[in-house]
Amino acid sequence: MKRILILGASRYYIRTIITARELGYEVHVADKNASVPGKEFAHHFAHLNFSDKELLSDYVLSEGINAIVPLNDYGVFPAAYVCEKAGLPGVGTKAASIAVNKATLRNHWQSHHVPNPKYAVVNSILEAEQAATTIGFPVIIKPAVSMGGARGVTYTKTIEQVAKNYLLAKASFNNNEVLVEAFLNGTEHSSEVIVYEGEPHIVAIADKVKTPLPIRVDK
């Protein structure tokens, strides 16, 4: 029986854990919270902080895990690191590090001529004000790293709002980089894709519904 490790065991992951069991896998789950409800549905529960990539690596190697499934942004880089170390399939640490940092992602796309909104990576209120003025209002101010949930993302329409929204973005994660981007008015969609042996397989396509302005959290 193949062993998979799901990173996270909150109530949102219970359906994934159950489905993995129904598919015939031996399911391990890891979470730093010892009382998460998802652990009751898995074969094995590891009480550990999976953001610690070395601790995660020790568990994967000792348990003979065959695959790692990160279900949130916190698990993306640790999973990629451990997969490389253990010789398991994964996206690789280079792609993972780009994916979880929006500033790195924007710069990477820019260098490869992938369309981007006008943007600037800033590290102070003054830089944020200058960037917003140059780009033109309204703008979106967001943390470069938020680890999901649109934490600290705000619609900003005047220079007077920049300082407050910059500080909100900066406080949303332990990272000083903040993005100022042109606001693009339109619909937003997401897609879930699994790439297996080089072939992409679309799992789901969804329409995004946002909270009312100025906060931009997915409902």
N, CA, C and O of each residue as an XYZ file, in Angstrom:
876
protein
N       0.848     -1.194      0.000
C       0.000      0.000      0.000
C       0.888      1.250      0.000
O       1.745      1.408      0.869
N       0.678      2.126     -0.970
C       1.443      3.362     -1.046
C       1.087      4.284      0.115
O      -0.070      4.376      0.526
N       2.099      4.959      0.628
C       1.910      5.868      1.761
C       2.012      7.314      1.297
O       3.009      7.713      0.696
N       0.979      8.093      1.580
C       1.042      9.515      1.249
C       0.939     10.332      2.531
O       0.289      9.933      3.497
N       1.586     11.467      2.511
C       1.579     12.383      3.648
C       0.888     13.671      3.238
O       1.353     14.371      2.338
N      -0.214     13.984      3.891
C      -0.948     15.226      3.638
C      -0.522     16.249      4.678
O      -0.572     15.983      5.878
N      -0.103     17.419      4.213
C       0.368     18.466      5.120
C      -0.804     19.336      5.548
O      -1.292     20.166      4.781
N      -1.238     19.137      6.761
C      -2.402     19.835      7.303
C      -3.532     18.862      7.549
O      -3.733     17.925      6.777
N      -4.276     19.084      8.633
C      -5.366     18.166      8.970
C      -6.548     18.910      9.574
O      -7.254     18.381     10.432
N      -6.758     20.148      9.115
C      -7.904     20.916      9.605
C      -9.190     20.345      9.014
O      -9.155     19.405      8.219
N     -10.317     20.916      9.405
C     -11.599     20.408      8.924
C     -11.743     20.560      7.407
O     -12.512     19.834      6.778
N     -11.011     21.493      6.832
C     -11.090     21.702      5.391
C     -10.445     20.558      4.606
O     -10.696     20.410      3.410
N      -9.630     19.763      5.258
C      -8.895     18.696      4.576
C      -9.504     17.320      4.784
O      -8.995     16.330      4.257
N     -10.571     17.247      5.534
C     -11.147     15.944      5.856
C     -11.589     15.195      4.606
O     -11.349     13.993      4.488
N     -12.232     15.888      3.674
C     -12.688     15.218      2.447
C     -11.513     14.664      1.645
O     -11.610     13.584      1.063
N     -10.404     15.400      1.614
C      -9.218     14.921      0.910
C      -8.658     13.676      1.582
O      -8.283     12.715      0.909
N      -8.604     13.694      2.898
C      -8.089     12.539      3.649
C      -8.957     11.309      3.404
O      -8.445     10.217      3.161
N     -10.266     11.493      3.469
C     -11.185     10.372      3.239
C     -11.053      9.833      1.818
O     -11.024      8.621      1.605
N     -10.973     10.744      0.850
C     -10.847     10.322     -0.549
C      -9.560      9.534     -0.773
O      -9.560      8.529     -1.484
N      -8.462      9.990     -0.166
C      -7.192      9.275     -0.309
C      -7.288      7.866      0.265
O      -6.734      6.923     -0.300
N      -7.989      7.723      1.383
C      -8.179      6.384      1.960
C      -9.015      5.512      1.047
O      -8.720      4.333      0.849
N     -10.069      6.106      0.492
C     -10.944      5.342     -0.401
C     -10.210      4.880     -1.657
O     -10.568      3.864     -2.252
N      -9.181      5.629     -2.058
C      -8.387      5.257     -3.225
C      -7.345      4.178     -2.906
O      -6.634      3.700     -3.790
N      -7.275      3.812     -1.642
C      -6.409      2.702     -1.266
C      -5.055      3.076     -0.713
O      -4.181      2.218     -0.596
N      -4.855      4.356     -0.364
C      -3.570      4.773      0.179
C      -3.545      4.658      1.700
O      -4.573      4.769      2.369
N      -2.352      4.435      2.223
C      -2.136      4.570      3.660
C      -1.881      6.049      3.912
O      -0.872      6.595      3.464
N      -2.783      6.690      4.620
C      -2.765      8.149      4.725
C      -2.141      8.598      6.041
O      -2.603      8.241      7.125
N      -1.084      9.388      5.917
C      -0.460     10.061      7.050
C      -0.810     11.546      6.942
O      -0.843     12.098      5.843
N      -1.068     12.184      8.068
C      -1.286     13.628      8.079
C      -0.358     14.250      9.112
O      -0.054     13.641     10.137
N       0.089     15.470      8.831
C       0.972     16.191      9.749
C       0.393     17.557     10.045
O      -0.073     18.252      9.142
N       0.423     17.941     11.303
C      -0.072     19.259     11.701
C       0.552     19.622     13.039
O       0.765     18.753     13.885
N       0.850     20.920     13.236
C       1.428     21.345     14.504
C       0.388     21.435     15.613
O       0.732     21.508     16.793
N      -0.888     21.430     15.229
C      -1.985     21.465     16.188
C      -2.385     20.034     16.545
O      -2.844     19.285     15.681
N      -2.217     19.656     17.793
C      -2.470     18.274     18.199
C      -3.946     17.911     18.212
O      -4.288     16.730     18.270
N      -4.819     18.894     18.161
C      -6.253     18.611     18.280
C      -7.016     18.809     16.977
O      -8.237     18.968     17.007
N      -6.336     18.804     15.836
C      -7.020     18.998     14.556
C      -7.977     17.836     14.273
O      -7.643     16.681     14.538
N      -9.165     18.136     13.737
C     -10.160     17.077     13.525
C      -9.789     16.080     12.441
O     -10.231     14.932     12.486
N      -8.989     16.492     11.467
C      -8.671     15.610     10.359
C      -7.884     14.380     10.747
O      -7.905     13.379     10.031
N      -7.188     14.440     11.872
C      -6.359     13.297     12.260
C      -7.185     12.047     12.543
O      -6.683     10.928     12.439
N      -8.450     12.240     12.899
C      -9.314     11.101     13.202
C      -9.663     10.293     11.954
O     -10.129      9.160     12.064
N      -9.444     10.861     10.774
C      -9.816     10.192      9.535
C      -8.609      9.576      8.818
O      -8.769      8.886      7.811
N      -7.406      9.827      9.338
C      -6.182      9.304      8.718
C      -5.736      8.024      9.408
O      -6.184      7.721     10.514
N      -4.863      7.279      8.763
C      -4.276      6.098      9.399
C      -3.259      6.493     10.466
O      -3.163      5.854     11.514
N      -2.495      7.567     10.185
C      -1.428      7.979     11.099
C      -1.396      9.498     11.201
O      -1.606     10.204     10.215
N      -1.133      9.988     12.400
C      -1.042     11.429     12.631
C       0.341     11.776     13.154
O       0.812     11.168     14.115
N       0.995     12.743     12.533
C       2.296     13.235     12.983
C       2.122     14.633     13.565
O       1.760     15.571     12.855
N       2.381     14.760     14.852
C       2.259     16.061     15.501
C       3.575     16.819     15.305
O       4.490     16.737     16.125
N       3.638     17.560     14.189
C       4.855     18.312     13.886
C       4.527     19.531     13.042
O       3.519     19.568     12.336
N       5.388     20.517     13.127
C       5.259     21.725     12.318
C       5.907     21.453     10.966
O       7.133     21.440     10.854
N       5.089     21.236      9.943
C       5.659     20.853      8.650
C       6.366     22.003      7.942
O       6.974     21.787      6.893
N       6.305     23.213      8.480
C       7.107     24.311      7.929
C       8.594     24.092      8.203
O       9.453     24.667      7.534
N       8.882     23.257      9.193
C      10.267     22.884      9.499
C      10.666     21.776      8.534
O      10.326     20.613      8.749
N      11.376     22.126      7.485
C      11.637     21.164      6.412
C      12.527     20.006      6.843
O      12.408     18.905      6.306
N      13.413     20.235      7.798
C      14.278     19.147      8.254
C      13.492     18.161      9.122
O      13.683     16.949      9.022
N      12.624     18.680      9.960
C      11.768     17.822     10.771
C      10.842     17.004      9.875
O      10.626     15.815     10.107
N      10.301     17.657      8.853
C       9.442     16.969      7.903
C      10.222     15.901      7.148
O       9.711     14.807      6.913
N      11.442     16.212      6.774
C      12.284     15.264      6.046
C      12.544     14.013      6.876
O      12.492     12.896      6.362
N      12.827     14.206      8.166
C      13.075     13.067      9.052
C      11.864     12.138      9.104
O      12.007     10.916      9.084
N      10.674     12.731      9.171
C       9.463     11.917      9.239
C       9.244     11.149      7.938
O       8.939      9.956      7.959
N       9.398     11.825      6.823
C       9.167     11.198      5.516
C      10.116     10.024      5.299
O       9.703      8.963      4.830
N      11.386     10.216      5.640
C      12.369      9.160      5.440
C      12.166      8.000      6.407
O      12.347      6.841      6.035
N      11.791      8.306      7.645
C      11.618      7.236      8.637
C      10.361      6.412      8.381
O      10.318      5.231      8.726
N       9.332      7.021      7.779
C       8.068      6.330      7.561
C       7.942      5.736      6.156
O       6.955      5.064      5.857
N       8.916      5.975      5.308
C       8.848      5.430      3.957
C       7.713      6.016      3.136
O       7.032      5.302      2.401
N       7.513      7.331      3.267
C       6.438      8.005      2.540
C       6.739      8.009      1.038
O       7.872      8.250      0.623
N       5.710      7.738      0.231
C       5.875      7.695     -1.230
C       5.510      8.990     -1.932
O       5.947      9.226     -3.058
N       4.709      9.839     -1.280
C       4.304     11.102     -1.905
C       3.873     12.083     -0.824
O       3.349     11.685      0.217
N       4.099     13.373     -1.081
C       3.719     14.430     -0.142
C       2.701     15.331     -0.817
O       2.886     15.742     -1.962
N       1.623     15.637     -0.101
C       0.546     16.458     -0.651
C       0.405     17.728      0.192
O      -0.210     17.680      1.257
N       0.962     18.868     -0.255
C       0.735     20.125      0.470
C      -0.587     20.750      0.032
O      -0.807     20.968     -1.159
N      -1.458     21.035      0.980
C      -2.771     21.584      0.641
C      -2.895     23.062      0.983
O      -3.975     23.639      0.849
N      -1.810     23.678      1.421
C      -1.831     25.128      1.602
C      -0.452     25.686      1.298
O       0.503     24.930      1.119
N      -0.347     27.000      1.239
C       0.899     27.635      0.824
C       2.065     27.327      1.761
O       3.211     27.253      1.320
N       1.777     27.147      3.057
C       2.845     26.879      4.016
C       3.603     25.595      3.686
O       4.791     25.474      3.986
N       2.916     24.646      3.073
C       3.547     23.363      2.808
C       4.266     23.258      1.483
O       4.969     22.276      1.245
N       4.111     24.254      0.602
C       4.631     24.131     -0.761
C       6.152     23.983     -0.793
O       6.668     23.045     -1.400
N       6.870     24.901     -0.147
C       8.332     24.817     -0.201
C       8.872     23.653      0.617
O       9.738     22.934      0.119
N       8.405     23.422      1.862
C       8.903     22.255      2.590
C       8.687     20.948      1.837
O       9.562     20.082      1.827
N       7.522     20.803      1.205
C       7.252     19.587      0.438
C       8.230     19.452     -0.726
O       8.755     18.366     -0.975
N       8.474     20.547     -1.435
C       9.406     20.514     -2.568
C      10.816     20.159     -2.104
O      11.515     19.381     -2.754
N      11.224     20.733     -0.981
C      12.558     20.456     -0.428
C      12.715     18.985     -0.069
O      13.705     18.348     -0.429
N      11.732     18.458      0.639
C      11.812     17.065      1.084
C      11.725     16.105     -0.102
O      12.411     15.084     -0.128
N      10.887     16.431     -1.075
C      10.788     15.575     -2.263
C      12.121     15.504     -3.002
O      12.521     14.431     -3.455
N      12.801     16.622     -3.127
C      14.116     16.610     -3.760
C      15.096     15.761     -2.957
O      15.866     14.987     -3.524
N      15.062     15.910     -1.649
C      15.998     15.204     -0.773
C      15.729     13.703     -0.769
O      16.657     12.895     -0.720
N      14.445     13.339     -0.821
C      14.064     11.927     -0.723
C      13.892     11.256     -2.076
O      13.616     10.058     -2.142
N      14.051     12.011     -3.153
C      13.886     11.446     -4.480
C      12.447     11.158     -4.851
O      12.164     10.234     -5.613
N      11.541     11.951     -4.308
C      10.115     11.787     -4.598
C       9.683     12.794     -5.669
O      10.348     13.813     -5.852
N       8.588     12.527     -6.372
C       8.109     13.497     -7.372
C       7.645     14.787     -6.707
O       6.998     14.761     -5.660
N       7.983     15.915     -7.325
C       7.584     17.206     -6.767
C       7.896     18.318     -7.757
O       8.460     18.075     -8.824
N       7.526     19.534     -7.394
C       7.708     20.664     -8.306
C       9.126     21.203     -8.296
O       9.515     21.936     -9.205
N       9.903     20.850     -7.281
C      11.267     21.367     -7.167
C      11.318     22.651     -6.354
O      10.367     23.433     -6.355
N      12.420     22.865     -5.667
C      12.522     24.017     -4.769
C      12.570     25.352     -5.519
O      12.107     26.370     -5.004
N      13.128     25.352     -6.734
C      13.186     26.612     -7.486
C      11.785     27.099     -7.822
O      11.448     28.255     -7.566
N      10.970     26.222     -8.392
C       9.598     26.605     -8.734
C       8.794     26.927     -7.479
O       7.995     27.864     -7.481
N       8.996     26.163     -6.409
C       8.245     26.385     -5.172
C       8.565     27.745     -4.567
O       7.666     28.446     -4.103
N       9.850     28.124     -4.570
C      10.234     29.406     -3.980
C       9.663     30.573     -4.769
O       9.337     31.612     -4.194
N       9.540     30.412     -6.076
C       8.937     31.455     -6.904
C       7.434     31.539     -6.657
O       6.871     32.632     -6.584
N       6.793     30.389     -6.529
C       5.333     30.339     -6.418
C       4.806     30.965     -5.130
O       3.707     31.520     -5.126
N       5.563     30.888     -4.043
C       5.041     31.356     -2.756
C       5.410     32.804     -2.447
O       5.043     33.323     -1.393
N       6.133     33.460     -3.357
C       6.505     34.862     -3.148
C       6.049     35.667     -4.356
O       6.597     35.518     -5.448
N       5.053     36.516     -4.166
C       4.466     37.237     -5.298
C       5.437     38.225     -5.933
O       5.364     38.478     -7.136
N       6.344     38.785     -5.137
C       7.338     39.694     -5.709
C       8.291     38.928     -6.624
O       8.588     39.368     -7.735
N       8.765     37.777     -6.146
C       9.636     36.934     -6.964
C       8.905     36.464     -8.213
O       9.476     36.419     -9.303
N       7.637     36.115     -8.041
C       6.835     35.648     -9.173
C       6.669     36.727    -10.225
O       6.852     36.460    -11.413
N       6.324     37.947     -9.813
C       6.167     39.048    -10.762
C       7.479     39.306    -11.517
O       7.488     39.469    -12.737
N       8.581     39.337    -10.765
C       9.875     39.599    -11.396
C      10.262     38.475    -12.364
O      10.829     38.725    -13.427
N       9.950     37.252    -11.983
C      10.259     36.114    -12.845
C       9.452     36.189    -14.134
O       9.990     36.001    -15.225
N       8.166     36.464    -14.004
C       7.327     36.608    -15.200
C       7.817     37.754    -16.079
O       7.865     37.641    -17.304
N       8.178     38.854    -15.433
C       8.646     40.018    -16.197
C       9.895     39.663    -17.004
O      10.019     40.046    -18.167
N      10.803     38.941    -16.388
C      12.057     38.597    -17.065
C      11.835     37.600    -18.200
O      12.671     37.475    -19.095
N      10.705     36.892    -18.161
C      10.395     35.931    -19.220
C       9.284     36.440    -20.152
O       8.691     35.676    -20.914
N       9.023     37.749    -20.068
C       8.089     38.421    -20.983
C       6.659     37.870    -20.874
O       5.920     37.824    -21.858
N       6.291     37.455    -19.662
C       4.905     37.046    -19.394
C       4.130     38.290    -18.966
O       4.622     39.043    -18.126
N       2.928     38.536    -19.517
C       2.188     39.756    -19.174
C       1.946     39.915    -17.676
O       1.554     38.967    -16.994
N       2.180     41.100    -17.184
C       1.970     41.474    -15.791
C       1.196     42.782    -15.743
O       1.258     43.567    -16.689
N       0.469     43.031    -14.663
C       0.001     44.412    -14.461
C       1.202     45.279    -14.109
O       2.248     44.759    -13.722
N       1.066     46.582    -14.239
C       2.121     47.463    -13.751
C       2.295     47.214    -12.257
O       1.309     47.106    -11.528
N       3.529     47.123    -11.802
C       3.745     46.802    -10.386
C       5.078     47.352     -9.918
O       5.937     47.724    -10.718
N       5.232     47.395     -8.602
C       6.506     47.761     -8.002
C       6.627     47.016     -6.676
O       5.644     46.851     -5.954
N       7.836     46.570     -6.367
C       8.131     45.953     -5.077
C       8.723     47.033     -4.188
O       9.733     47.643     -4.537
N       8.097     47.275     -3.035
C       8.505     48.399     -2.186
C       8.819     47.914     -0.774
O       8.395     46.838     -0.353
N       9.579     48.745     -0.057
C       9.992     48.391      1.303
C       9.771     49.522      2.304
O      10.300     49.478      3.415
N       9.000     50.526      1.922
C       8.716     51.625      2.847
C       7.433     52.325      2.402
O       6.965     52.137      1.279
N       6.875     53.136      3.302
C       5.670     53.901      2.967
C       5.967     54.875      1.829
O       5.171     55.024      0.902
N       7.122     55.536      1.911
C       7.483     56.504      0.874
C       7.571     55.816     -0.492
O       7.051     56.334     -1.481
N       8.218     54.667     -0.549
C       8.318     53.927     -1.813
C       6.936     53.507     -2.304
O       6.664     53.532     -3.504
N       6.070     53.122     -1.378
C       4.713     52.715     -1.751
C       3.936     53.888     -2.334
O       3.232     53.736     -3.332
N       4.063     55.061     -1.711
C       3.373     56.255     -2.212
C       3.893     56.639     -3.592
O       3.115     56.986     -4.480
N       5.198     56.575     -3.768
C       5.782     56.918     -5.070
C       5.338     55.932     -6.146
O       5.029     56.325     -7.271
N       5.308     54.644     -5.790
C       4.896     53.614     -6.747
C       3.441     53.782     -7.137
O       3.098     53.695     -8.316
N       2.573     54.025     -6.145
C       1.146     54.186     -6.421
C       0.893     55.388     -7.318
O       0.048     55.339     -8.211
N       1.626     56.464     -7.076
C       1.479     57.677     -7.895
C       1.945     57.416     -9.330
O       1.307     57.859    -10.285
N       3.042     56.707     -9.472
C       3.580     56.400    -10.806
C       2.652     55.460    -11.572
O       2.375     55.673    -12.752
N       2.176     54.417    -10.890
C       1.291     53.432    -11.533
C      -0.056     54.060    -11.854
O      -0.627     53.820    -12.917
N      -0.554     54.861    -10.929
C      -1.860     55.506    -11.093
C      -2.942     54.801    -10.308
O      -3.061     53.577    -10.355
N      -3.730     55.578     -9.585
C      -4.807     55.013     -8.764
C      -5.998     54.598     -9.626
O      -6.233     55.178    -10.686
N      -6.752     53.589     -9.168
C      -6.565     52.794     -7.947
C      -5.497     51.725     -8.122
O      -5.186     51.300     -9.235
N      -4.940     51.300     -6.977
C      -3.942     50.242     -6.998
C      -4.330     49.174     -5.969
O      -5.170     49.395     -5.097
N      -3.697     48.030     -6.102
C      -3.801     46.977     -5.093
C      -2.494     46.956     -4.324
O      -1.416     46.935     -4.918
N      -2.592     46.963     -2.994
C      -1.410     46.831     -2.146
C      -1.509     45.483     -1.441
O      -2.530     45.170     -0.829
N      -0.443     44.686     -1.529
C      -0.490     43.332     -0.972
C       0.890     42.923     -0.458
O       1.907     43.426     -0.937
N       0.927     42.013      0.515
C       2.217     41.489      0.950
C       2.813     40.582     -0.115
O       2.080     39.884     -0.818
N       4.135     40.586     -0.241
C       4.775     39.677     -1.188
C       4.541     38.232     -0.785
O       4.408     37.353     -1.636
N       4.491     37.994      0.518
C       4.228     36.658      1.052
C       3.071     36.753      2.030
O       3.131     37.535      2.979
N       2.031     35.980      1.819
C       0.906     35.983      2.760
C       0.501     34.583      3.165
O      -0.206     34.406      4.156
N       0.940     33.578      2.412
C       0.619     32.175      2.644
C      -0.873     31.896      2.516
O      -1.426     31.091      3.265
N      -1.512     32.555      1.579
C      -2.896     32.236      1.240
C      -3.921     33.094      1.944
O      -3.613     33.811      2.895
N      -5.152     33.007      1.457
C      -6.263     33.693      2.100
C      -6.367     35.168      1.792
O      -7.208     35.851      2.376
N      -5.549     35.685      0.900
C      -5.562     37.108      0.538
C      -5.381     38.005      1.751
O      -5.964     39.087      1.817
N      -4.579     37.564      2.707
C      -4.317     38.377      3.900
C      -3.590     39.664      3.513
O      -2.611     39.630      2.768
N      -4.067     40.778      4.014
C      -3.379     42.044      3.815
C      -3.511     42.658      2.447
O      -2.782     43.595      2.122
N      -4.435     42.151      1.621
C      -4.626     42.682      0.267
C      -5.722     43.739      0.296
O      -6.833     43.467      0.750
N      -5.421     44.935     -0.181
C      -6.408     46.017     -0.142
C      -6.448     46.794     -1.447
O      -5.438     46.982     -2.127
N      -7.646     47.234     -1.766
C      -7.895     48.147     -2.886
C      -7.651     49.557     -2.362
O      -8.233     49.964     -1.356
N      -6.788     50.296     -3.051
C      -6.355     51.607     -2.565
C      -6.608     52.639     -3.652
O      -6.070     52.538     -4.754
N      -7.427     53.628     -3.335
C      -7.815     54.580     -4.380
C      -7.300     55.998     -4.176
O      -7.466     56.838     -5.061
N      -6.678     56.289     -3.031
C      -6.135     57.639     -2.818
C      -4.772     57.551     -2.141
O      -4.449     56.548     -1.505
N      -3.984     58.599     -2.281
C      -2.659     58.653     -1.673
C      -2.762     58.601     -0.156
O      -1.857     58.095      0.508
N      -3.860     59.122      0.404
C      -4.028     59.131      1.858
C      -4.183     57.730      2.433
O      -3.912     57.516      3.615
N      -4.613     56.778      1.621
C      -4.831     55.412      2.108
C      -3.581     54.539      2.025
O      -3.551     53.445      2.589
N      -2.563     55.007      1.335
C      -1.409     54.160      1.048
C      -0.677     53.728      2.318
O      -0.368     52.548      2.484
N      -0.398     54.680      3.215
C       0.381     54.357      4.414
C      -0.306     53.277      5.250
O       0.328     52.306      5.664
N      -1.594     53.451      5.491
C      -2.344     52.473      6.288
C      -2.342     51.102      5.615
O      -2.128     50.085      6.275
N      -2.576     51.074      4.325
C      -2.659     49.797      3.630
C      -1.294     49.139      3.465
O      -1.189     47.913      3.441
N      -0.251     49.955      3.351
C       1.106     49.408      3.307
C       1.428     48.711      4.629
O       1.949     47.596      4.635
N       1.118     49.366      5.740
C       1.406     48.781      7.057
C       0.589     47.515      7.301
O       1.067     46.579      7.943
N      -0.649     47.483      6.788
C      -1.466     46.279      6.902
C      -0.835     45.121      6.134
O      -0.771     43.996      6.629
N      -0.374     45.408      4.923
C       0.266     44.366      4.109
C       1.544     43.871      4.777
O       1.800     42.668      4.834
N       2.332     44.797      5.274
C       3.604     44.436      5.904
C       3.389     43.585      7.151
O       4.192     42.702      7.455
N       2.301     43.854      7.871
C       2.028     43.120      9.121
C       1.432     41.745      8.882
O       1.315     40.953      9.816
N       1.056     41.451      7.654
C       0.358     40.200      7.378
C       1.270     38.989      7.343
O       0.795     37.857      7.434
N       2.573     39.205      7.213
C       3.523     38.105      7.224
C       4.889     38.670      7.567
O       5.141     39.861      7.378
N       5.766     37.819      8.068
C       7.100     38.263      8.476
C       8.001     38.450      7.258
O       8.972     37.721      7.055
N       7.645     39.451      6.458
C       8.413     39.754      5.254
C       8.209     41.226      4.941
O       7.074     41.701      4.896
N       9.297     41.952      4.724
C       9.193     43.394      4.537
C       8.749     43.806      3.136
O       8.343     44.950      2.929
N       8.820     42.898      2.185
C       8.479     43.265      0.809
C       6.974     43.390      0.623
O       6.210     42.524      1.049
N       6.560     44.471     -0.012
C       5.153     44.730     -0.306
C       5.026     45.044     -1.787
O       5.901     45.683     -2.369
N       3.942     44.596     -2.393
C       3.689     44.849     -3.805
C       2.645     45.948     -3.967
O       1.634     45.964     -3.265
N       2.892     46.853     -4.883
C       1.903     47.834     -5.321
C       1.626     47.515     -6.784
O       2.537     47.537     -7.611
N       0.380     47.222     -7.101
C       0.020     46.797     -8.450
C      -1.142     47.613     -8.995
O      -1.972     48.116     -8.238
N      -1.191     47.736    -10.300
C      -2.348     48.362    -10.940
C      -3.583     47.507    -10.676
O      -3.513     46.279    -10.727
N      -4.699     48.146    -10.398
C      -5.954     47.432    -10.196
C      -6.555     47.070    -11.547
O      -6.761     47.933    -12.401
N      -6.830     45.792    -11.728
C      -7.436     45.316    -12.969
C      -8.884     44.948    -12.693
O      -9.159     44.064    -11.881
N      -9.791     45.606    -13.350
C     -11.219     45.376    -13.112
C     -11.719     44.270    -14.037
O     -11.566     44.356    -15.256
N     -12.313     43.237    -13.458
C     -12.810     42.130    -14.271
C     -13.153     40.936    -13.412
O     -13.260     41.051    -12.191
N     -13.326     39.791    -14.045
C     -13.635     38.572    -13.303
C     -12.344     37.844    -12.950
O     -11.315     38.017    -13.604
N     -12.419     37.036    -11.915
C     -11.246     36.277    -11.483
C     -11.610     34.801    -11.400
O     -12.700     34.433    -10.962
N     -10.677     33.974    -11.829
C     -10.927     32.532    -11.851
C      -9.695     31.801    -11.334
O      -8.590     32.343    -11.327
N      -9.901     30.584    -10.909
C      -8.780     29.751    -10.489
C      -8.913     28.384    -11.130
O     -10.010     27.952    -11.484
N      -7.789     27.711    -11.274
C      -7.807     26.353    -11.809
C      -6.899     25.464    -10.970
O      -5.831     25.885    -10.524
N      -7.333     24.255    -10.769
C      -6.538     23.268    -10.046
C      -6.058     22.250    -11.073
O      -6.859     21.639    -11.780
N      -4.739     22.074    -11.146
C      -4.154     21.212    -12.175
C      -3.130     20.271    -11.540
O      -2.316     20.692    -10.719
N      -3.177     19.017    -11.921
C      -2.154     18.049    -11.532
C      -1.356     17.688    -12.779
O      -1.920     17.323    -13.810
N      -0.048     17.796    -12.667
C       0.827     17.413    -13.774
C       1.420     16.043    -13.457
O       2.124     15.875    -12.461
N       1.129     15.068    -14.313
C       1.615     13.708    -14.117
C       2.374     13.265    -15.357
O       1.826     13.228    -16.458
N       3.654     12.926    -15.158
C       4.521     12.515    -16.246
C       4.502     13.537    -17.397
O       4.460     13.179    -18.574
N       4.536     14.813    -17.012
C       4.609     15.884    -17.989
C       3.295     16.305    -18.603
O       3.254     17.258    -19.382
N       2.215     15.612    -18.266
C       0.913     15.926    -18.841
C       0.025     16.608    -17.794
O      -0.174     16.056    -16.712
N      -0.516     17.808    -18.099
C      -1.410     18.480    -17.143
C      -2.820     17.888    -17.184
O      -3.351     17.582    -18.252
N      -3.408     17.736    -16.007
C      -4.773     17.234    -15.889
C      -5.561     18.242    -15.052
O      -5.246     18.461    -13.883
N      -6.579     18.849    -15.648
C      -7.378     19.855    -14.948
C      -8.352     19.169    -14.001
O      -9.179     18.360    -14.421
N      -8.247     19.499    -12.728
C      -9.124     18.930    -11.705
C     -10.391     19.766    -11.568
O     -11.491     19.223    -11.475
N     -10.233     21.098    -11.554
C     -11.399     21.974    -11.375
C     -11.063     23.379    -11.852
O      -9.912     23.813    -11.795
N     -12.090     24.084    -12.325
C     -11.993     25.506    -12.654
C     -13.098     26.213    -11.882
O     -14.251     25.784    -11.908
N     -12.747     27.290    -11.200
C     -13.722     27.963    -10.334
C     -13.770     29.456    -10.615
O     -12.775     30.061    -11.013
N     -14.947     30.040    -10.401
C     -15.094     31.491    -10.423
C     -14.832     32.009     -9.018
O     -15.337     31.451     -8.043
N     -14.048     33.070     -8.912
C     -13.754     33.667     -7.612
C     -14.813     34.710     -7.266
O     -15.204     35.518     -8.108
N     -15.268     34.682     -6.025
C     -16.187     35.696     -5.501
C     -15.463     36.405     -4.365
O     -15.034     35.771     -3.402
N     -15.331     37.712     -4.481
C     -14.561     38.489     -3.516
C     -15.474     39.231     -2.544
O     -16.635     39.514     -2.841
N     -14.917     39.534     -1.384
C     -15.619     40.391     -0.435
C     -15.698     41.804     -1.023
O     -14.917     42.144     -1.912
N     -16.628     42.626     -0.539
C     -16.744     44.003     -1.057
C     -15.455     44.796     -0.831
O     -14.728     44.553      0.132
N     -15.186     45.733     -1.715
C     -14.022     46.598     -1.551
C     -14.103     47.336     -0.220
O     -15.200     47.642      0.246
N     -12.949     47.629      0.404
C     -11.587     47.558     -0.151
C     -10.833     46.255      0.127
O      -9.749     46.044     -0.417
N     -11.394     45.381      0.965
C     -10.694     44.118      1.270
C     -10.954     43.126      0.153
O     -12.071     43.040     -0.358
N      -9.922     42.372     -0.233
C     -10.048     41.471     -1.394
C      -9.862     40.019     -0.983
O      -8.955     39.345     -1.471
N     -10.707     39.538     -0.096
C     -10.624     38.156      0.369
C     -11.624     37.301     -0.399
O     -12.745     37.733     -0.668
N     -11.208     36.078     -0.752
C     -12.128     35.153     -1.412
C     -13.221     34.715     -0.444
O     -12.955     34.393      0.714
N     -14.464     34.710     -0.947
C     -15.553     34.244     -0.090
C     -15.602     32.727     -0.068
O     -16.456     32.146      0.602
